[in-house]
């Protein structure tokens, strides 16, 4: 009797703990793992669940094949399930996150399971991006509060435009991160970055006219026992010195007069055409010129009393620096800096220092005459625009003479000098960008194509430095009469040195 009671109580306890006893299969009773697999099983899990994406404040309607008896929502703060009929339920997204919902019938069996992922509602952003930059940009959520932009666009400007639109619609503004921690990742790929070749033409013509006229007078005048010496020397203060030493001198013993009359007319033409190629969005720099030394600070050793001068180098020549951005097909935004500089003796600095032994050393530092233009503009491919221009005219005139005598009619010209300078400058800077593609080397021409030194008889007898080149040594595809373009030049071309 006691044994029976103990067995019944043990069986009831095991059943309360979820275990069952079976006497039909002794092998199963002896194997605890087999007993657990046959009795314990998971009624609902994410393995059999269906993934359902849902936006914040959006809902989805679920129709079930059997009547609903029970609903389980893991986190009602993220999503809520509302049962409107025995076979229809509404699921509403409340906050960003993930949860799951299970539906059970009257027998406790699972009807279905849903894995709910509540994300940002990006349909409005997708519509705006499709309207502005096309179908190449895709928008997806990243994590709980992030957004990632993917896809392919034709230019970097479109990628930046897509990012700006997403930042504005998602209240990110100009910052990458909002106070709530929302982030936007720009993973858009720019397909086929364009290459831009920029040709800059700097054309300048400077005309100078200088006129000098003056009479230098020197002599002696004897008054009783006193001798008065006088002299008038023309300084030509406008130009700074006389143009030349040529002069006509007349003398009658006590008076000597020297006439100086000079005129100079000059024209200076400057033409520079630097060409440079860079990828869209990248900067490129070009310099054809050199550097000249400029003495800097003096450093002296107090013990040896030996001083050394540091030397700095200043660049000059033709320089070009630009950054192109291809906005769309045929439109190029350029940030250009063009410079043409040359050494000049005007405003040069002359330094004199002692080198010991009573000798002095003179050092002349030239000045640099510079024409520089820097701006940002937008031009179509193949179009030209005047980036900068200058028309300048400078006139200087000075009259020097003896007070009173220089105002005499006719004779006053002997006691005064006139110095006249007129300078006119015209400068223009043109820019022409091209969207270019790579070509085969055989389709390119070099300045030294076909170059050959002249023979000794040709150099000695005819004075030729090189042969005419450009017609031989040119490799390229053969052209027939049908394939030659209209107006093609058939004569000799290339550089000819006379």
C-alpha positions as CSV (number, residue, x, y, z in Angstrom):
1,X,0.0,0.0,0.0
2,X,2.8,2.4,0.8
3,X,4.6,1.6,-2.4
4,X,1.5,2.3,-4.5
5,X,1.0,5.7,-2.9
6,X,4.6,6.7,-3.4
7,X,4.5,5.8,-7.1
8,X,1.3,7.7,-7.6
9,X,2.7,10.8,-5.9
10,X,6.0,10.6,-7.9
11,X,4.0,10.3,-11.1
12,X,1.9,13.3,-10.2
13,X,5.0,15.4,-9.4
14,X,6.7,14.5,-12.7
15,X,3.6,15.4,-14.6
16,X,3.5,18.7,-12.8
17,X,7.1,19.3,-13.9
18,X,6.3,18.5,-17.6
19,X,7.5,14.9,-17.7
20,X,5.4,11.9,-18.6
21,X,5.9,8.2,-17.8
22,X,5.4,5.6,-20.4
23,X,5.5,1.8,-19.8
24,X,4.9,0.8,-23.4
25,X,8.5,1.6,-24.5
26,X,11.1,0.6,-21.9
27,X,14.0,1.8,-24.2
28,X,12.5,5.3,-24.3
29,X,12.1,5.4,-20.6
30,X,15.7,4.4,-20.2
31,X,16.9,7.2,-22.6
32,X,16.3,10.6,-21.0
33,X,17.2,12.5,-24.3
34,X,14.7,10.5,-26.3
35,X,12.1,11.1,-23.6
36,X,12.7,14.9,-23.7
37,X,12.6,15.1,-27.5
38,X,9.3,13.1,-27.6
39,X,7.6,15.3,-25.0
40,X,9.1,18.9,-25.0
41,X,8.9,20.9,-28.2
42,X,8.8,24.6,-29.1
43,X,5.3,25.6,-30.2
44,X,6.3,29.0,-31.7
45,X,9.7,30.6,-32.7
46,X,11.3,32.9,-35.2
47,X,12.4,30.0,-37.3
48,X,8.9,29.5,-38.7
49,X,8.1,33.2,-38.6
50,X,7.6,35.4,-41.7
51,X,9.5,38.7,-42.0
52,X,7.3,41.8,-42.2
53,X,8.8,45.3,-42.6
54,X,6.7,48.1,-41.2
55,X,7.1,51.9,-41.0
56,X,6.6,54.1,-38.0
57,X,2.9,55.0,-37.8
58,X,2.0,52.5,-40.7
59,X,-0.1,49.4,-40.4
60,X,-0.5,46.0,-42.2
61,X,-3.6,43.8,-42.4
62,X,-3.1,40.1,-41.7
63,X,-5.7,37.5,-42.8
64,X,-5.5,34.1,-41.2
65,X,-6.8,30.7,-42.4
66,X,-8.3,29.7,-39.0
67,X,-10.1,31.5,-36.1
68,X,-7.9,33.4,-33.7
69,X,-8.1,32.5,-30.1
70,X,-4.9,34.0,-28.6
71,X,-2.3,36.7,-29.7
72,X,1.2,37.1,-28.3
73,X,3.1,40.4,-28.9
74,X,6.7,40.3,-27.6
75,X,7.1,44.1,-27.2
76,X,3.9,46.2,-27.5
77,X,6.0,49.4,-27.4
78,X,7.4,48.6,-30.9
79,X,4.3,47.1,-32.6
80,X,0.7,46.5,-31.5
81,X,-1.7,43.9,-32.8
82,X,-5.4,44.6,-32.9
83,X,-7.9,41.7,-33.7
84,X,-10.9,43.0,-35.6
85,X,-12.5,39.7,-36.5
86,X,-12.0,36.0,-35.9
87,X,-9.6,35.8,-38.9
88,X,-8.3,39.3,-39.4
89,X,-5.8,41.3,-37.4
90,X,-4.2,44.7,-37.7
91,X,-0.5,45.3,-36.8
92,X,0.5,48.9,-36.2
93,X,4.2,50.2,-36.0
94,X,4.8,52.3,-32.9
95,X,8.6,52.8,-32.6
96,X,11.8,51.8,-34.4
97,X,12.9,48.4,-33.4
98,X,12.2,44.6,-33.8
99,X,9.6,42.4,-32.2
100,X,7.5,39.3,-33.1
101,X,3.8,38.4,-33.0
102,X,2.3,34.9,-32.8
103,X,-1.4,33.9,-33.4
104,X,-2.9,30.7,-31.8
105,X,-6.2,28.9,-32.4
106,X,-8.6,27.4,-29.9
107,X,-6.5,24.2,-29.5
108,X,-3.4,26.3,-28.7
109,X,-1.7,25.5,-31.9
110,X,0.2,28.2,-33.8
111,X,-1.5,29.6,-36.8
112,X,1.4,31.8,-37.9
113,X,4.2,33.9,-36.6
114,X,5.4,37.3,-37.8
115,X,8.9,38.9,-37.3
116,X,8.1,42.6,-37.3
117,X,10.9,45.1,-38.1
118,X,9.7,48.7,-37.6
119,X,11.8,51.1,-39.5
120,X,11.7,54.7,-40.8
121,X,9.2,55.4,-43.5
122,X,11.4,56.2,-46.5
123,X,8.8,56.2,-49.3
124,X,8.6,60.0,-49.4
125,X,12.4,60.2,-49.6
126,X,12.5,57.6,-52.4
127,X,10.0,59.5,-54.4
128,X,11.9,62.8,-54.1
129,X,15.2,61.1,-55.1
130,X,13.6,59.4,-58.1
131,X,12.3,62.8,-59.3
132,X,15.6,64.6,-58.8
133,X,18.5,62.2,-59.5
134,X,16.6,59.3,-61.2
135,X,16.3,55.6,-60.4
136,X,20.0,55.0,-59.7
137,X,19.8,55.8,-55.9
138,X,18.4,53.3,-53.4
139,X,17.5,54.1,-49.8
140,X,17.5,51.6,-47.0
141,X,17.6,51.7,-43.3
142,X,20.8,51.1,-41.4
143,X,20.4,49.8,-37.8
144,X,17.7,51.2,-35.6
145,X,17.9,54.9,-36.7
146,X,20.4,55.0,-39.6
147,X,19.9,55.5,-43.3
148,X,22.2,54.3,-46.1
149,X,22.2,55.6,-49.7
150,X,23.4,53.2,-52.3
151,X,23.4,52.9,-56.1
152,X,25.2,54.5,-59.0
153,X,25.1,58.1,-60.4
154,X,26.9,59.7,-63.3
155,X,28.6,62.5,-61.4
156,X,29.8,63.5,-57.9
157,X,27.4,66.5,-57.9
158,X,24.4,64.1,-58.2
159,X,25.8,62.0,-55.3
160,X,26.1,65.2,-53.1
161,X,22.7,66.3,-54.2
162,X,21.1,63.0,-53.1
163,X,22.9,63.3,-49.7
164,X,21.7,66.9,-49.2
165,X,18.1,65.9,-50.0
166,X,18.2,63.0,-47.6
167,X,19.7,65.2,-44.8
168,X,17.0,67.8,-45.3
169,X,14.0,65.4,-45.4
170,X,15.3,63.5,-42.4
171,X,16.0,66.7,-40.4
172,X,19.7,66.2,-40.4
173,X,20.5,69.6,-41.8
174,X,24.1,70.2,-42.5
175,X,25.4,68.0,-39.7
176,X,25.9,64.3,-40.1
177,X,24.4,63.4,-36.8
178,X,21.3,64.8,-35.2
179,X,20.8,65.2,-31.4
180,X,18.9,61.9,-31.5
181,X,21.8,60.1,-33.1
182,X,20.3,59.6,-36.6
183,X,23.0,59.0,-39.2
184,X,23.1,59.1,-43.0
185,X,25.8,57.0,-44.8
186,X,26.5,58.0,-48.4
187,X,27.6,54.9,-50.2
188,X,26.7,56.1,-53.7
189,X,29.1,55.1,-56.4
190,X,30.1,57.6,-59.2
191,X,30.3,55.7,-62.5
192,X,33.0,56.7,-64.9
193,X,34.5,59.9,-63.4
194,X,35.0,62.3,-66.2
195,X,38.4,63.8,-67.1
196,X,38.6,67.5,-67.9
197,X,41.3,69.2,-70.0
198,X,41.6,72.9,-69.5
199,X,43.4,75.1,-72.0
200,X,44.2,78.6,-70.8
201,X,45.4,81.4,-73.2
202,X,47.1,84.4,-71.8
203,X,47.6,87.1,-74.5
204,X,49.2,90.4,-73.7
205,X,50.5,93.3,-75.8
206,X,52.4,96.2,-74.2
207,X,53.4,99.3,-76.1
208,X,55.9,101.9,-74.8
209,X,56.6,105.4,-76.2
210,X,59.4,107.5,-74.6
211,X,60.5,110.9,-75.8
212,X,63.3,113.0,-74.4
213,X,64.5,116.5,-75.4
214,X,66.8,118.8,-73.5
215,X,69.9,121.0,-73.7
216,X,72.8,120.9,-71.3
217,X,74.5,124.2,-70.9
218,X,77.8,124.9,-69.1
219,X,80.2,127.9,-69.2
220,X,82.2,130.6,-67.4
221,X,81.3,134.3,-67.1
222,X,84.0,136.8,-66.0
223,X,82.9,139.8,-64.0
224,X,85.8,142.1,-63.2
225,X,88.1,139.9,-61.2
226,X,85.4,137.3,-60.4
227,X,84.6,134.2,-62.4
228,X,81.0,132.8,-62.4
229,X,80.6,129.1,-63.5
230,X,77.2,127.9,-64.3
231,X,75.7,124.6,-65.7
232,X,72.3,123.1,-66.5
233,X,72.1,119.3,-66.6
234,X,68.8,117.7,-67.6
235,X,67.8,114.9,-65.1
236,X,65.0,113.4,-67.2
237,X,63.2,112.6,-64.0
238,X,60.2,110.8,-65.6
239,X,62.2,108.0,-67.0
240,X,65.1,108.3,-64.6
241,X,68.0,108.6,-67.0
242,X,68.8,109.5,-70.5
243,X,68.0,107.0,-73.2
244,X,71.4,107.1,-74.8
245,X,74.7,108.9,-74.8
246,X,74.3,110.4,-78.3
247,X,74.4,114.2,-78.2
248,X,75.3,117.2,-80.3
249,X,77.7,119.7,-78.7
250,X,78.4,123.3,-79.7
251,X,81.0,125.6,-78.0
252,X,82.3,129.2,-78.5
253,X,85.0,129.0,-75.9
254,X,83.2,130.2,-72.8
255,X,79.8,128.5,-73.3
256,X,79.2,124.9,-74.2
257,X,75.8,123.5,-75.1
258,X,74.9,119.8,-75.5
259,X,71.6,118.8,-77.2
260,X,70.1,115.5,-76.2
261,X,67.1,114.3,-78.2
262,X,66.0,110.6,-78.1
263,X,62.8,108.7,-78.8
264,X,62.0,105.1,-78.1
265,X,59.0,103.0,-79.3
266,X,58.7,99.4,-78.3
267,X,56.2,96.6,-78.4
268,X,56.1,93.5,-76.1
269,X,53.9,90.5,-77.0
270,X,53.4,87.8,-74.4
271,X,51.5,84.6,-75.3
272,X,51.2,81.6,-73.0
273,X,48.9,78.6,-73.5
274,X,49.2,76.1,-70.7
275,X,47.1,72.9,-71.0
276,X,46.4,70.5,-68.1
277,X,44.1,67.5,-67.6
278,X,42.6,66.4,-64.2
279,X,39.8,64.1,-63.0
280,X,36.6,65.6,-62.0
281,X,36.8,66.8,-58.4
282,X,40.6,66.6,-58.2
283,X,43.1,69.5,-58.4
284,X,46.0,69.8,-60.8
285,X,49.0,72.1,-60.9
286,X,51.3,73.1,-63.8
287,X,54.4,75.3,-63.8
288,X,56.8,76.0,-66.7
289,X,59.4,78.4,-65.5
290,X,62.0,78.4,-62.8
291,X,63.1,79.8,-59.4
292,X,65.6,82.6,-58.6
293,X,67.4,83.0,-55.3
294,X,66.6,85.8,-52.8
295,X,68.9,86.4,-49.8
296,X,67.1,86.0,-46.5
297,X,68.1,86.5,-42.9
298,X,71.7,86.9,-41.7
299,X,73.0,84.5,-39.1
300,X,76.4,85.2,-37.4
301,X,78.5,83.0,-35.2
302,X,79.6,85.1,-32.1
303,X,82.8,83.2,-31.7
304,X,84.1,83.0,-35.3
305,X,82.3,86.1,-36.4
306,X,81.4,84.5,-39.6
307,X,78.0,85.4,-41.0
308,X,75.9,83.3,-43.4
309,X,73.0,84.4,-45.4
310,X,70.0,82.1,-45.9
311,X,68.7,81.8,-49.4
312,X,65.0,81.5,-50.4
313,X,63.7,80.8,-53.9
314,X,60.9,82.6,-55.7
315,X,59.1,80.8,-58.5
316,X,58.3,82.5,-61.8
317,X,57.0,81.4,-65.2
318,X,53.7,80.1,-66.5
319,X,51.5,78.5,-63.8
320,X,48.1,76.9,-63.9
321,X,46.1,75.4,-61.0
322,X,42.5,74.3,-61.4
323,X,39.9,72.0,-60.0
324,X,37.1,70.9,-62.3
325,X,33.7,69.4,-61.4
326,X,31.5,67.9,-64.1
327,X,28.0,68.9,-63.0
328,X,26.2,67.1,-65.8
329,X,26.7,66.3,-69.4
330,X,28.2,69.4,-71.0
331,X,28.4,71.6,-67.9
332,X,31.7,72.0,-66.0
333,X,32.4,74.0,-62.9
334,X,36.0,75.3,-62.7
335,X,38.1,76.8,-59.9
336,X,41.0,78.3,-61.9
337,X,44.2,80.1,-60.9
338,X,46.4,81.2,-63.8
339,X,49.6,83.1,-63.5
340,X,52.3,84.5,-65.9
341,X,55.3,86.0,-64.2
342,X,58.7,87.1,-65.5
343,X,61.9,88.7,-64.1
344,X,62.2,92.5,-64.5
345,X,64.8,95.1,-63.8
346,X,62.2,97.7,-62.8
347,X,62.1,98.2,-59.0
348,X,65.1,95.9,-58.7
349,X,66.9,95.9,-55.3
350,X,70.6,96.4,-55.1
351,X,72.5,95.3,-52.0
352,X,76.2,96.2,-51.2
353,X,78.1,94.3,-48.6
354,X,81.7,94.2,-47.6
355,X,83.6,91.0,-48.4
356,X,86.9,92.1,-46.7
357,X,90.1,93.6,-47.9
358,X,88.4,96.9,-48.5
359,X,86.3,95.4,-51.3
360,X,82.5,95.5,-51.6
361,X,80.2,93.1,-53.4
362,X,77.1,94.3,-55.1
363,X,74.1,92.0,-55.4
364,X,71.1,92.9,-57.5
365,X,67.7,91.2,-56.8
366,X,65.3,91.4,-59.7
367,X,61.7,92.1,-59.3
368,X,58.9,89.9,-60.7
369,X,56.3,91.2,-63.0
370,X,53.1,89.1,-62.5
371,X,49.7,88.7,-64.2
372,X,47.5,86.5,-62.0
373,X,43.8,85.7,-62.2
374,X,41.8,83.4,-59.9
375,X,38.1,82.8,-60.0
376,X,35.4,80.1,-60.1
377,X,33.1,79.9,-63.2
378,X,30.9,77.5,-65.1
379,X,31.4,76.7,-68.8
380,X,30.0,74.1,-71.2
381,X,32.5,71.6,-72.6
382,X,34.3,73.1,-75.6
383,X,33.1,76.6,-74.8
384,X,35.5,79.6,-74.1
385,X,35.1,82.4,-71.7
386,X,37.3,85.5,-71.0
387,X,38.3,84.8,-67.4
388,X,40.1,88.1,-67.0
389,X,40.9,91.2,-69.0
390,X,42.9,94.4,-68.6
391,X,43.2,97.7,-70.6
392,X,45.7,100.0,-68.9
393,X,47.3,103.3,-70.1
394,X,49.9,105.2,-68.2
395,X,51.2,108.6,-69.1
396,X,54.1,110.5,-67.4
397,X,55.6,113.8,-68.4
398,X,58.1,116.0,-66.7
399,X,59.7,119.4,-67.6
400,X,62.8,120.6,-65.8
401,X,64.6,123.9,-66.3
402,X,66.1,127.1,-64.9
403,X,63.5,129.2,-63.2
404,X,62.6,132.3,-65.2
405,X,64.8,131.5,-68.2
406,X,62.8,128.4,-69.1
407,X,59.7,130.6,-69.6
408,X,61.4,132.9,-72.2
409,X,59.9,132.7,-75.6
410,X,61.9,130.6,-78.1
411,X,65.1,130.9,-76.0
412,X,63.5,129.2,-73.1
413,X,63.9,125.8,-74.8
414,X,67.6,126.1,-74.2
415,X,67.1,126.1,-70.5
416,X,64.6,123.3,-70.0
417,X,64.1,119.6,-70.8
418,X,61.1,117.5,-71.5
419,X,60.7,113.8,-70.6
420,X,57.5,112.0,-71.9
421,X,56.4,108.4,-71.3
422,X,53.3,106.6,-72.6
423,X,52.6,103.0,-71.8
424,X,49.6,101.0,-73.0
425,X,48.8,97.4,-71.9
426,X,46.1,95.0,-73.1
427,X,45.7,91.7,-71.4
428,X,43.2,88.9,-71.8
429,X,43.0,85.5,-70.2
430,X,40.8,82.9,-72.0
431,X,39.8,79.5,-70.6
432,X,38.4,76.5,-72.6
433,X,37.5,73.2,-70.8
434,X,37.0,69.9,-72.6
435,X,35.6,66.6,-71.3
436,X,38.2,64.2,-72.7
437,X,38.7,60.5,-73.1
438,X,41.9,58.5,-73.3
439,X,43.2,57.8,-76.8
440,X,45.9,55.5,-78.3
441,X,49.4,56.8,-78.4
442,X,49.7,56.4,-82.1
443,X,47.0,59.0,-82.5
444,X,49.0,61.7,-80.7
445,X,51.6,64.0,-82.2
446,X,54.7,65.3,-80.4
447,X,56.7,68.5,-81.1
448,X,59.7,66.4,-82.0
449,X,58.0,64.1,-84.5
450,X,60.5,63.6,-87.4
451,X,63.1,65.8,-85.9
452,X,66.6,65.4,-87.3
453,X,69.8,67.5,-87.0
454,X,71.1,69.0,-90.2
455,X,74.1,67.6,-91.9
456,X,77.5,69.4,-91.8
457,X,77.3,70.7,-95.4
458,X,73.8,72.0,-94.8
459,X,74.8,73.7,-91.5
460,X,78.0,75.2,-92.9
461,X,76.9,76.2,-96.4
462,X,73.2,76.9,-95.9
463,X,73.2,77.9,-92.2
464,X,70.4,75.4,-91.4
465,X,70.2,74.1,-87.8
466,X,67.8,71.3,-88.4
467,X,65.8,69.6,-91.2
468,X,62.1,70.3,-91.8
469,X,60.2,67.8,-89.9
470,X,56.6,66.9,-89.4
471,X,56.0,65.1,-92.7
472,X,58.0,62.0,-91.9
473,X,58.0,59.8,-88.9
474,X,54.3,60.3,-88.3
475,X,52.8,57.0,-87.4
476,X,49.1,56.6,-87.7
477,X,46.3,54.9,-89.5
478,X,46.3,55.1,-93.2
479,X,43.6,57.3,-94.8
480,X,42.1,57.0,-98.2
481,X,40.6,59.7,-100.3
482,X,37.1,58.7,-99.1
483,X,38.1,58.8,-95.4
484,X,40.0,62.1,-95.4
485,X,38.1,64.8,-93.7
486,X,37.1,67.9,-95.7
487,X,39.7,70.7,-95.6
488,X,42.6,68.5,-94.3
489,X,46.0,70.2,-94.7
490,X,48.3,68.3,-97.1
491,X,51.5,70.5,-97.0
492,X,54.4,70.4,-94.6
493,X,53.9,71.2,-91.0
494,X,55.9,71.3,-87.8
495,X,58.6,73.7,-86.4
496,X,61.1,75.2,-88.8
497,X,64.2,77.0,-87.4
498,X,65.7,79.6,-89.7
